[in-house]
Amino acid sequence: MQAIQGLHHITAVASDPQINVDFYEGLLGQRLVKTTVNFDDPGTYHLYYGDEVGTPGTALTFFPWPHMHRGRVGTGETSAMAYIVRPDSMDWWANRLREAGVDVSDAGLRFGQPVLQFEDPDGMTIELVGSDQVVAIRHWQDGPIPEAHALRGFHSVTLLVEGVAPTSDILTGQLGYVSAGQEEERHRFQAASQEHGIFVDIVARPGFGRGAFGAGSIHHIAFRTVDDSEQLEYLQALRSAGQQVTPVQDRQYFHSIYFREPGGVLFEVATDAPGFMLDESVEELGTALRLPPWHEGLRDRIEARLPVLDLPRRNV
């Protein structure tokens, strides 16, 4: 069974969908590559952002629930996510964010790489890591960020847990990650590839208290598998190891299985295929509401409940 190659996507919770679009597409330059609904709650959007085509390892997705109360960071959850930028882009990003009224802090060096830290409009912690790592993404040429400074896919996620061992055992024993070092309370684990999205950091905070789910919370993180057959191998292996894994869920653009690791973080294992161009061309990505076949008959009712989104790209 091939070891996990890295992160597939990260899914979080927002409150206002228009503010979410303005921030991630308009300010950060992540293309809205898919506008659909939460398949389990079709009265709300599910918004997917990434590079030009939503390459696995670039896709940050949101369930925007209007009027959702703000979450509180605690153990048992993913407390931060990080993007790769070129080291010489760090000052450029700090200036851009501050000019937009975003409070940015210099988090210093982490494993020898500079880190900037800030929050999105709902309080989710985002980090930019300066790295010369070569990444295979497709820059969105029509977006607001020059290619030299564009976000270059995920760097890592930070899991906040009571103790390191139970979670690290899942990463190394079941998903094929290897230990990549430790700095004080931060333990780093690396996936099998040399691409983007290959790091998972675990920080133990015993007695810190459990997180409270809400806007600004990261709902789950997803790991990459190539196809259905590889995913099935993981489903069987994880169940054999005692994990309570869901049956395969059809998410239209990928297939998913879910389980909650011992530290409390919700993990997903998702397939790379079929991808976001299943029902849209590259040029069309994200511009229209796409529904799965089983919700298409409810389109009129769903569209009546969803606010109309104004995409920043329409105003460029």
VODREN-106362 format. One record per residue (C-alpha): residue number from 1; residue in one letter; x, y, z; chain. Coordinates in steps of 0.25 Angstrom, whole numbers, always signed. Layout:
N
<r num="NUM" residu="A" X="X" Y="Y" Z="Z" chaine="A"/>
...
***
This chain:
316
<r num="1" residu="M" X="+0" Y="+0" Z="+0" chaine="A"/>
<r num="2" residu="Q" X="+6" Y="+13" Z="-4" chaine="A"/>
<r num="3" residu="A" X="+9" Y="+23" Z="+7" chaine="A"/>
<r num="4" residu="I" X="+0" Y="+36" Z="+7" chaine="A"/>
<r num="5" residu="Q" X="+6" Y="+46" Z="-2" chaine="A"/>
<r num="6" residu="G" X="+1" Y="+58" Z="+6" chaine="A"/>
<r num="7" residu="L" X="-11" Y="+67" Z="+8" chaine="A"/>
<r num="8" residu="H" X="-22" Y="+67" Z="-2" chaine="A"/>
<r num="9" residu="H" X="-31" Y="+78" Z="+4" chaine="A"/>
<r num="10" residu="I" X="-34" Y="+85" Z="+17" chaine="A"/>
<r num="11" residu="T" X="-49" Y="+88" Z="+20" chaine="A"/>
<r num="12" residu="A" X="-53" Y="+100" Z="+30" chaine="A"/>
<r num="13" residu="V" X="-65" Y="+107" Z="+35" chaine="A"/>
<r num="14" residu="A" X="-68" Y="+122" Z="+31" chaine="A"/>
<r num="15" residu="S" X="-80" Y="+131" Z="+34" chaine="A"/>
<r num="16" residu="D" X="-82" Y="+141" Z="+23" chaine="A"/>
<r num="17" residu="P" X="-80" Y="+134" Z="+9" chaine="A"/>
<r num="18" residu="Q" X="-78" Y="+148" Z="+2" chaine="A"/>
<r num="19" residu="I" X="-67" Y="+152" Z="+12" chaine="A"/>
<r num="20" residu="N" X="-61" Y="+138" Z="+11" chaine="A"/>
<r num="21" residu="V" X="-60" Y="+140" Z="-5" chaine="A"/>
<r num="22" residu="D" X="-55" Y="+154" Z="-4" chaine="A"/>
<r num="23" residu="F" X="-43" Y="+150" Z="+6" chaine="A"/>
<r num="24" residu="Y" X="-39" Y="+137" Z="-1" chaine="A"/>
<r num="25" residu="E" X="-41" Y="+140" Z="-15" chaine="A"/>
<r num="26" residu="G" X="-39" Y="+156" Z="-15" chaine="A"/>
<r num="27" residu="L" X="-28" Y="+157" Z="-5" chaine="A"/>
<r num="28" residu="L" X="-21" Y="+144" Z="-4" chaine="A"/>
<r num="29" residu="G" X="-23" Y="+141" Z="-19" chaine="A"/>
<r num="30" residu="Q" X="-28" Y="+127" Z="-17" chaine="A"/>
<r num="31" residu="R" X="-37" Y="+124" Z="-29" chaine="A"/>
<r num="32" residu="L" X="-51" Y="+120" Z="-25" chaine="A"/>
<r num="33" residu="V" X="-51" Y="+107" Z="-33" chaine="A"/>
<r num="34" residu="K" X="-64" Y="+101" Z="-29" chaine="A"/>
<r num="35" residu="T" X="-77" Y="+107" Z="-24" chaine="A"/>
<r num="36" residu="T" X="-86" Y="+96" Z="-19" chaine="A"/>
<r num="37" residu="V" X="-94" Y="+92" Z="-7" chaine="A"/>
<r num="38" residu="N" X="-91" Y="+84" Z="+6" chaine="A"/>
<r num="39" residu="F" X="-96" Y="+71" Z="+1" chaine="A"/>
<r num="40" residu="D" X="-101" Y="+67" Z="+15" chaine="A"/>
<r num="41" residu="D" X="-107" Y="+81" Z="+17" chaine="A"/>
<r num="42" residu="P" X="-111" Y="+86" Z="+3" chaine="A"/>
<r num="43" residu="G" X="-117" Y="+99" Z="+9" chaine="A"/>
<r num="44" residu="T" X="-102" Y="+105" Z="+10" chaine="A"/>
<r num="45" residu="Y" X="-91" Y="+107" Z="+1" chaine="A"/>
<r num="46" residu="H" X="-78" Y="+98" Z="+0" chaine="A"/>
<r num="47" residu="L" X="-68" Y="+107" Z="-6" chaine="A"/>
<r num="48" residu="Y" X="-54" Y="+102" Z="-11" chaine="A"/>
<r num="49" residu="Y" X="-42" Y="+110" Z="-13" chaine="A"/>
<r num="50" residu="G" X="-28" Y="+106" Z="-19" chaine="A"/>
<r num="51" residu="D" X="-19" Y="+109" Z="-31" chaine="A"/>
<r num="52" residu="E" X="-24" Y="+110" Z="-45" chaine="A"/>
<r num="53" residu="V" X="-30" Y="+96" Z="-45" chaine="A"/>
<r num="54" residu="G" X="-31" Y="+93" Z="-30" chaine="A"/>
<r num="55" residu="T" X="-19" Y="+83" Z="-31" chaine="A"/>
<r num="56" residu="P" X="-19" Y="+74" Z="-19" chaine="A"/>
<r num="57" residu="G" X="-11" Y="+80" Z="-8" chaine="A"/>
<r num="58" residu="T" X="-16" Y="+94" Z="-11" chaine="A"/>
<r num="59" residu="A" X="-31" Y="+93" Z="-8" chaine="A"/>
<r num="60" residu="L" X="-36" Y="+100" Z="+4" chaine="A"/>
<r num="61" residu="T" X="-51" Y="+98" Z="+5" chaine="A"/>
<r num="62" residu="F" X="-62" Y="+105" Z="+14" chaine="A"/>
<r num="63" residu="F" X="-76" Y="+102" Z="+19" chaine="A"/>
<r num="64" residu="P" X="-81" Y="+117" Z="+21" chaine="A"/>
<r num="65" residu="W" X="-92" Y="+116" Z="+31" chaine="A"/>
<r num="66" residu="P" X="-98" Y="+130" Z="+33" chaine="A"/>
<r num="67" residu="H" X="-100" Y="+135" Z="+47" chaine="A"/>
<r num="68" residu="M" X="-91" Y="+123" Z="+52" chaine="A"/>
<r num="69" residu="H" X="-84" Y="+127" Z="+66" chaine="A"/>
<r num="70" residu="R" X="-69" Y="+128" Z="+66" chaine="A"/>
<r num="71" residu="G" X="-61" Y="+116" Z="+70" chaine="A"/>
<r num="72" residu="R" X="-51" Y="+115" Z="+81" chaine="A"/>
<r num="73" residu="V" X="-38" Y="+108" Z="+78" chaine="A"/>
<r num="74" residu="G" X="-34" Y="+96" Z="+87" chaine="A"/>
<r num="75" residu="T" X="-29" Y="+82" Z="+87" chaine="A"/>
<r num="76" residu="G" X="-35" Y="+71" Z="+78" chaine="A"/>
<r num="77" residu="E" X="-35" Y="+80" Z="+66" chaine="A"/>
<r num="78" residu="T" X="-26" Y="+86" Z="+55" chaine="A"/>
<r num="79" residu="S" X="-22" Y="+99" Z="+60" chaine="A"/>
<r num="80" residu="A" X="-15" Y="+105" Z="+48" chaine="A"/>
<r num="81" residu="M" X="-12" Y="+103" Z="+33" chaine="A"/>
<r num="82" residu="A" X="+0" Y="+108" Z="+25" chaine="A"/>
<r num="83" residu="Y" X="+3" Y="+112" Z="+11" chaine="A"/>
<r num="84" residu="I" X="+16" Y="+112" Z="+4" chaine="A"/>
<r num="85" residu="V" X="+22" Y="+125" Z="-2" chaine="A"/>
<r num="86" residu="R" X="+35" Y="+128" Z="-7" chaine="A"/>
<r num="87" residu="P" X="+44" Y="+134" Z="+4" chaine="A"/>
<r num="88" residu="D" X="+46" Y="+147" Z="-3" chaine="A"/>
<r num="89" residu="S" X="+31" Y="+149" Z="-4" chaine="A"/>
<r num="90" residu="M" X="+29" Y="+150" Z="+11" chaine="A"/>
<r num="91" residu="D" X="+31" Y="+165" Z="+12" chaine="A"/>
<r num="92" residu="W" X="+22" Y="+167" Z="+0" chaine="A"/>
<r num="93" residu="W" X="+11" Y="+158" Z="+7" chaine="A"/>
<r num="94" residu="A" X="+12" Y="+165" Z="+20" chaine="A"/>
<r num="95" residu="N" X="+10" Y="+179" Z="+13" chaine="A"/>
<r num="96" residu="R" X="-1" Y="+174" Z="+5" chaine="A"/>
<r num="97" residu="L" X="-9" Y="+168" Z="+17" chaine="A"/>
<r num="98" residu="R" X="-6" Y="+181" Z="+26" chaine="A"/>
<r num="99" residu="E" X="-11" Y="+190" Z="+15" chaine="A"/>
<r num="100" residu="A" X="-24" Y="+182" Z="+15" chaine="A"/>
<r num="101" residu="G" X="-25" Y="+184" Z="+30" chaine="A"/>
<r num="102" residu="V" X="-21" Y="+170" Z="+34" chaine="A"/>
<r num="103" residu="D" X="-12" Y="+168" Z="+47" chaine="A"/>
<r num="104" residu="V" X="+0" Y="+161" Z="+43" chaine="A"/>
<r num="105" residu="S" X="+11" Y="+156" Z="+53" chaine="A"/>
<r num="106" residu="D" X="+25" Y="+150" Z="+50" chaine="A"/>
<r num="107" residu="A" X="+25" Y="+136" Z="+56" chaine="A"/>
<r num="108" residu="G" X="+40" Y="+135" Z="+55" chaine="A"/>
<r num="109" residu="L" X="+47" Y="+123" Z="+49" chaine="A"/>
<r num="110" residu="R" X="+41" Y="+109" Z="+50" chaine="A"/>
<r num="111" residu="F" X="+50" Y="+98" Z="+45" chaine="A"/>
<r num="112" residu="G" X="+59" Y="+108" Z="+39" chaine="A"/>
<r num="113" residu="Q" X="+48" Y="+115" Z="+31" chaine="A"/>
<r num="114" residu="P" X="+42" Y="+128" Z="+33" chaine="A"/>
<r num="115" residu="V" X="+27" Y="+129" Z="+37" chaine="A"/>
<r num="116" residu="L" X="+16" Y="+140" Z="+36" chaine="A"/>
<r num="117" residu="Q" X="+3" Y="+138" Z="+44" chaine="A"/>
<r num="118" residu="F" X="-10" Y="+145" Z="+43" chaine="A"/>
<r num="119" residu="E" X="-25" Y="+141" Z="+44" chaine="A"/>
<r num="120" residu="D" X="-36" Y="+141" Z="+33" chaine="A"/>
<r num="121" residu="P" X="-49" Y="+149" Z="+36" chaine="A"/>
<r num="122" residu="D" X="-55" Y="+138" Z="+44" chaine="A"/>
<r num="123" residu="G" X="-42" Y="+136" Z="+53" chaine="A"/>
<r num="124" residu="M" X="-36" Y="+124" Z="+46" chaine="A"/>
<r num="125" residu="T" X="-21" Y="+124" Z="+48" chaine="A"/>
<r num="126" residu="I" X="-13" Y="+124" Z="+34" chaine="A"/>
<r num="127" residu="E" X="+2" Y="+124" Z="+33" chaine="A"/>
<r num="128" residu="L" X="+11" Y="+127" Z="+21" chaine="A"/>
<r num="129" residu="V" X="+24" Y="+119" Z="+21" chaine="A"/>
<r num="130" residu="G" X="+36" Y="+124" Z="+13" chaine="A"/>
<r num="131" residu="S" X="+41" Y="+112" Z="+5" chaine="A"/>
<r num="132" residu="D" X="+49" Y="+110" Z="-7" chaine="A"/>
<r num="133" residu="Q" X="+42" Y="+96" Z="-9" chaine="A"/>
<r num="134" residu="V" X="+39" Y="+93" Z="-23" chaine="A"/>
<r num="135" residu="V" X="+24" Y="+91" Z="-25" chaine="A"/>
<r num="136" residu="A" X="+15" Y="+86" Z="-36" chaine="A"/>
<r num="137" residu="I" X="+3" Y="+95" Z="-36" chaine="A"/>
<r num="138" residu="R" X="-4" Y="+103" Z="-47" chaine="A"/>
<r num="139" residu="H" X="-3" Y="+118" Z="-45" chaine="A"/>
<r num="140" residu="W" X="-16" Y="+126" Z="-47" chaine="A"/>
<r num="141" residu="Q" X="-11" Y="+136" Z="-57" chaine="A"/>
<r num="142" residu="D" X="-24" Y="+144" Z="-57" chaine="A"/>
<r num="143" residu="G" X="-24" Y="+145" Z="-42" chaine="A"/>
<r num="144" residu="P" X="-20" Y="+158" Z="-34" chaine="A"/>
<r num="145" residu="I" X="-6" Y="+152" Z="-29" chaine="A"/>
<r num="146" residu="P" X="+6" Y="+152" Z="-38" chaine="A"/>
<r num="147" residu="E" X="+12" Y="+138" Z="-40" chaine="A"/>
<r num="148" residu="A" X="+25" Y="+142" Z="-33" chaine="A"/>
<r num="149" residu="H" X="+17" Y="+145" Z="-20" chaine="A"/>
<r num="150" residu="A" X="+6" Y="+135" Z="-21" chaine="A"/>
<r num="151" residu="L" X="+2" Y="+125" Z="-11" chaine="A"/>
<r num="152" residu="R" X="+9" Y="+111" Z="-15" chaine="A"/>
<r num="153" residu="G" X="+0" Y="+101" Z="-9" chaine="A"/>
<r num="154" residu="F" X="-1" Y="+96" Z="+6" chaine="A"/>
<r num="155" residu="H" X="+11" Y="+95" Z="+14" chaine="A"/>
<r num="156" residu="S" X="+6" Y="+88" Z="+27" chaine="A"/>
<r num="157" residu="V" X="-5" Y="+88" Z="+37" chaine="A"/>
<r num="158" residu="T" X="-4" Y="+88" Z="+52" chaine="A"/>
<r num="159" residu="L" X="-12" Y="+78" Z="+61" chaine="A"/>
<r num="160" residu="L" X="-14" Y="+82" Z="+75" chaine="A"/>
<r num="161" residu="V" X="-16" Y="+70" Z="+84" chaine="A"/>
<r num="162" residu="E" X="-14" Y="+66" Z="+98" chaine="A"/>
<r num="163" residu="G" X="-3" Y="+56" Z="+95" chaine="A"/>
<r num="164" residu="V" X="+6" Y="+54" Z="+83" chaine="A"/>
<r num="165" residu="A" X="+7" Y="+39" Z="+83" chaine="A"/>
<r num="166" residu="P" X="-7" Y="+34" Z="+80" chaine="A"/>
<r num="167" residu="T" X="-8" Y="+43" Z="+68" chaine="A"/>
<r num="168" residu="S" X="+6" Y="+41" Z="+63" chaine="A"/>
<r num="169" residu="D" X="+4" Y="+26" Z="+64" chaine="A"/>
<r num="170" residu="I" X="-7" Y="+28" Z="+53" chaine="A"/>
<r num="171" residu="L" X="+1" Y="+36" Z="+44" chaine="A"/>
<r num="172" residu="T" X="+13" Y="+27" Z="+44" chaine="A"/>
<r num="173" residu="G" X="+7" Y="+14" Z="+47" chaine="A"/>
<r num="174" residu="Q" X="-5" Y="+15" Z="+37" chaine="A"/>
<r num="175" residu="L" X="-3" Y="+26" Z="+28" chaine="A"/>
<r num="176" residu="G" X="+12" Y="+25" Z="+24" chaine="A"/>
<r num="177" residu="Y" X="+17" Y="+38" Z="+30" chaine="A"/>
<r num="178" residu="V" X="+31" Y="+39" Z="+36" chaine="A"/>
<r num="179" residu="S" X="+36" Y="+47" Z="+47" chaine="A"/>
<r num="180" residu="A" X="+43" Y="+60" Z="+42" chaine="A"/>
<r num="181" residu="G" X="+48" Y="+66" Z="+55" chaine="A"/>
<r num="182" residu="Q" X="+44" Y="+73" Z="+67" chaine="A"/>
<r num="183" residu="E" X="+45" Y="+88" Z="+72" chaine="A"/>
<r num="184" residu="E" X="+41" Y="+90" Z="+87" chaine="A"/>
<r num="185" residu="E" X="+26" Y="+85" Z="+87" chaine="A"/>
<r num="186" residu="R" X="+25" Y="+84" Z="+72" chaine="A"/>
<r num="187" residu="H" X="+26" Y="+70" Z="+66" chaine="A"/>
<r num="188" residu="R" X="+27" Y="+70" Z="+50" chaine="A"/>
<r num="189" residu="F" X="+23" Y="+58" Z="+42" chaine="A"/>
<r num="190" residu="Q" X="+26" Y="+57" Z="+27" chaine="A"/>
<r num="191" residu="A" X="+18" Y="+50" Z="+16" chaine="A"/>
<r num="192" residu="A" X="+24" Y="+41" Z="+5" chaine="A"/>
<r num="193" residu="S" X="+25" Y="+51" Z="-6" chaine="A"/>
<r num="194" residu="Q" X="+34" Y="+63" Z="-8" chaine="A"/>
<r num="195" residu="E" X="+22" Y="+72" Z="-13" chaine="A"/>
<r num="196" residu="H" X="+14" Y="+83" Z="-6" chaine="A"/>
<r num="197" residu="G" X="+5" Y="+79" Z="+6" chaine="A"/>
<r num="198" residu="I" X="+14" Y="+69" Z="+12" chaine="A"/>
<r num="199" residu="F" X="+16" Y="+73" Z="+26" chaine="A"/>
<r num="200" residu="V" X="+7" Y="+71" Z="+38" chaine="A"/>
<r num="201" residu="D" X="+11" Y="+77" Z="+52" chaine="A"/>
<r num="202" residu="I" X="+6" Y="+72" Z="+65" chaine="A"/>
<r num="203" residu="V" X="+6" Y="+81" Z="+77" chaine="A"/>
<r num="204" residu="A" X="+2" Y="+75" Z="+91" chaine="A"/>
<r num="205" residu="R" X="-5" Y="+84" Z="+101" chaine="A"/>
<r num="206" residu="P" X="-9" Y="+75" Z="+112" chaine="A"/>
<r num="207" residu="G" X="-20" Y="+82" Z="+121" chaine="A"/>
<r num="208" residu="F" X="-22" Y="+93" Z="+110" chaine="A"/>
<r num="209" residu="G" X="-37" Y="+89" Z="+108" chaine="A"/>
<r num="210" residu="R" X="-45" Y="+84" Z="+97" chaine="A"/>
<r num="211" residu="G" X="-48" Y="+94" Z="+85" chaine="A"/>
<r num="212" residu="A" X="-62" Y="+99" Z="+83" chaine="A"/>
<r num="213" residu="F" X="-67" Y="+97" Z="+68" chaine="A"/>
<r num="214" residu="G" X="-71" Y="+109" Z="+61" chaine="A"/>
<r num="215" residu="A" X="-68" Y="+119" Z="+50" chaine="A"/>
<r num="216" residu="G" X="-53" Y="+120" Z="+48" chaine="A"/>
<r num="217" residu="S" X="-51" Y="+105" Z="+52" chaine="A"/>
<r num="218" residu="I" X="-45" Y="+95" Z="+43" chaine="A"/>
<r num="219" residu="H" X="-55" Y="+84" Z="+41" chaine="A"/>
<r num="220" residu="H" X="-45" Y="+73" Z="+36" chaine="A"/>
<r num="221" residu="I" X="-33" Y="+71" Z="+28" chaine="A"/>
<r num="222" residu="A" X="-32" Y="+61" Z="+16" chaine="A"/>
<r num="223" residu="F" X="-20" Y="+52" Z="+12" chaine="A"/>
<r num="224" residu="R" X="-18" Y="+49" Z="-3" chaine="A"/>
<r num="225" residu="T" X="-20" Y="+35" Z="-9" chaine="A"/>
<r num="226" residu="V" X="-18" Y="+33" Z="-24" chaine="A"/>
<r num="227" residu="D" X="-31" Y="+25" Z="-27" chaine="A"/>
<r num="228" residu="D" X="-43" Y="+17" Z="-22" chaine="A"/>
<r num="229" residu="S" X="-35" Y="+4" Z="-21" chaine="A"/>
<r num="230" residu="E" X="-24" Y="+11" Z="-12" chaine="A"/>
<r num="231" residu="Q" X="-34" Y="+17" Z="-4" chaine="A"/>
<r num="232" residu="L" X="-41" Y="+4" Z="-1" chaine="A"/>
<r num="233" residu="E" X="-28" Y="-2" Z="+4" chaine="A"/>
<r num="234" residu="Y" X="-27" Y="+9" Z="+14" chaine="A"/>
<r num="235" residu="L" X="-41" Y="+7" Z="+18" chaine="A"/>
<r num="236" residu="Q" X="-39" Y="-8" Z="+21" chaine="A"/>
<r num="237" residu="A" X="-25" Y="-5" Z="+27" chaine="A"/>
<r num="238" residu="L" X="-31" Y="+6" Z="+37" chaine="A"/>
<r num="239" residu="R" X="-43" Y="-3" Z="+41" chaine="A"/>
<r num="240" residu="S" X="-33" Y="-14" Z="+43" chaine="A"/>
<r num="241" residu="A" X="-25" Y="-5" Z="+53" chaine="A"/>
<r num="242" residu="G" X="-38" Y="-2" Z="+60" chaine="A"/>
<r num="243" residu="Q" X="-42" Y="+11" Z="+54" chaine="A"/>
<r num="244" residu="Q" X="-57" Y="+14" Z="+52" chaine="A"/>
<r num="245" residu="V" X="-56" Y="+18" Z="+38" chaine="A"/>
<r num="246" residu="T" X="-69" Y="+22" Z="+30" chaine="A"/>
<r num="247" residu="P" X="-73" Y="+15" Z="+17" chaine="A"/>
<r num="248" residu="V" X="-68" Y="+22" Z="+4" chaine="A"/>
<r num="249" residu="Q" X="-75" Y="+36" Z="+2" chaine="A"/>
<r num="250" residu="D" X="-77" Y="+41" Z="-12" chaine="A"/>
<r num="251" residu="R" X="-73" Y="+56" Z="-12" chaine="A"/>
<r num="252" residu="Q" X="-75" Y="+57" Z="-27" chaine="A"/>
<r num="253" residu="Y" X="-61" Y="+62" Z="-29" chaine="A"/>
<r num="254" residu="F" X="-54" Y="+52" Z="-21" chaine="A"/>
<r num="255" residu="H" X="-58" Y="+40" Z="-12" chaine="A"/>
<r num="256" residu="S" X="-56" Y="+41" Z="+3" chaine="A"/>
<r num="257" residu="I" X="-55" Y="+32" Z="+16" chaine="A"/>
<r num="258" residu="Y" X="-54" Y="+39" Z="+30" chaine="A"/>
<r num="259" residu="F" X="-50" Y="+35" Z="+43" chaine="A"/>
<r num="260" residu="R" X="-47" Y="+42" Z="+56" chaine="A"/>
<r num="261" residu="E" X="-32" Y="+40" Z="+61" chaine="A"/>
<r num="262" residu="P" X="-30" Y="+37" Z="+76" chaine="A"/>
<r num="263" residu="G" X="-26" Y="+52" Z="+78" chaine="A"/>
<r num="264" residu="G" X="-40" Y="+56" Z="+73" chaine="A"/>
<r num="265" residu="V" X="-36" Y="+62" Z="+60" chaine="A"/>
<r num="266" residu="L" X="-46" Y="+58" Z="+48" chaine="A"/>
<r num="267" residu="F" X="-37" Y="+51" Z="+37" chaine="A"/>
<r num="268" residu="E" X="-42" Y="+49" Z="+23" chaine="A"/>
<r num="269" residu="V" X="-35" Y="+40" Z="+12" chaine="A"/>
<r num="270" residu="A" X="-39" Y="+46" Z="-2" chaine="A"/>
<r num="271" residu="T" X="-36" Y="+42" Z="-16" chaine="A"/>
<r num="272" residu="D" X="-29" Y="+51" Z="-26" chaine="A"/>
<r num="273" residu="A" X="-39" Y="+47" Z="-37" chaine="A"/>
<r num="274" residu="P" X="-48" Y="+51" Z="-43" chaine="A"/>
<r num="275" residu="G" X="-45" Y="+65" Z="-40" chaine="A"/>
<r num="276" residu="F" X="-52" Y="+79" Z="-41" chaine="A"/>
<r num="277" residu="M" X="-52" Y="+79" Z="-56" chaine="A"/>
<r num="278" residu="L" X="-62" Y="+68" Z="-56" chaine="A"/>
<r num="279" residu="D" X="-74" Y="+77" Z="-59" chaine="A"/>
<r num="280" residu="E" X="-67" Y="+90" Z="-63" chaine="A"/>
<r num="281" residu="S" X="-56" Y="+95" Z="-73" chaine="A"/>
<r num="282" residu="V" X="-44" Y="+102" Z="-67" chaine="A"/>
<r num="283" residu="E" X="-50" Y="+115" Z="-71" chaine="A"/>
<r num="284" residu="E" X="-63" Y="+113" Z="-64" chaine="A"/>
<r num="285" residu="L" X="-58" Y="+107" Z="-51" chaine="A"/>
<r num="286" residu="G" X="-65" Y="+113" Z="-39" chaine="A"/>
<r num="287" residu="T" X="-74" Y="+123" Z="-47" chaine="A"/>
<r num="288" residu="A" X="-88" Y="+115" Z="-46" chaine="A"/>
<r num="289" residu="L" X="-95" Y="+107" Z="-35" chaine="A"/>
<r num="290" residu="R" X="-92" Y="+92" Z="-38" chaine="A"/>
<r num="291" residu="L" X="-101" Y="+82" Z="-31" chaine="A"/>
<r num="292" residu="P" X="-99" Y="+67" Z="-30" chaine="A"/>
<r num="293" residu="P" X="-109" Y="+59" Z="-38" chaine="A"/>
<r num="294" residu="W" X="-117" Y="+55" Z="-26" chaine="A"/>
<r num="295" residu="H" X="-119" Y="+70" Z="-22" chaine="A"/>
<r num="296" residu="E" X="-122" Y="+75" Z="-36" chaine="A"/>
<r num="297" residu="G" X="-137" Y="+73" Z="-35" chaine="A"/>
<r num="298" residu="L" X="-136" Y="+83" Z="-23" chaine="A"/>
<r num="299" residu="R" X="-129" Y="+94" Z="-31" chaine="A"/>
<r num="300" residu="D" X="-140" Y="+104" Z="-30" chaine="A"/>
<r num="301" residu="R" X="-142" Y="+102" Z="-15" chaine="A"/>
<r num="302" residu="I" X="-127" Y="+102" Z="-12" chaine="A"/>
<r num="303" residu="E" X="-124" Y="+115" Z="-21" chaine="A"/>
<r num="304" residu="A" X="-135" Y="+122" Z="-14" chaine="A"/>
<r num="305" residu="R" X="-128" Y="+120" Z="+0" chaine="A"/>
<r num="306" residu="L" X="-114" Y="+123" Z="-5" chaine="A"/>
<r num="307" residu="P" X="-109" Y="+138" Z="-5" chaine="A"/>
<r num="308" residu="V" X="-104" Y="+142" Z="-19" chaine="A"/>
<r num="309" residu="L" X="-89" Y="+143" Z="-19" chaine="A"/>
<r num="310" residu="D" X="-81" Y="+155" Z="-25" chaine="A"/>
<r num="311" residu="L" X="-68" Y="+149" Z="-30" chaine="A"/>
<r num="312" residu="P" X="-56" Y="+159" Z="-28" chaine="A"/>
<r num="313" residu="R" X="-51" Y="+154" Z="-42" chaine="A"/>
<r num="314" residu="R" X="-63" Y="+160" Z="-48" chaine="A"/>
<r num="315" residu="N" X="-59" Y="+174" Z="-43" chaine="A"/>
<r num="316" residu="V" X="-44" Y="+173" Z="-48" chaine="A"/>
***
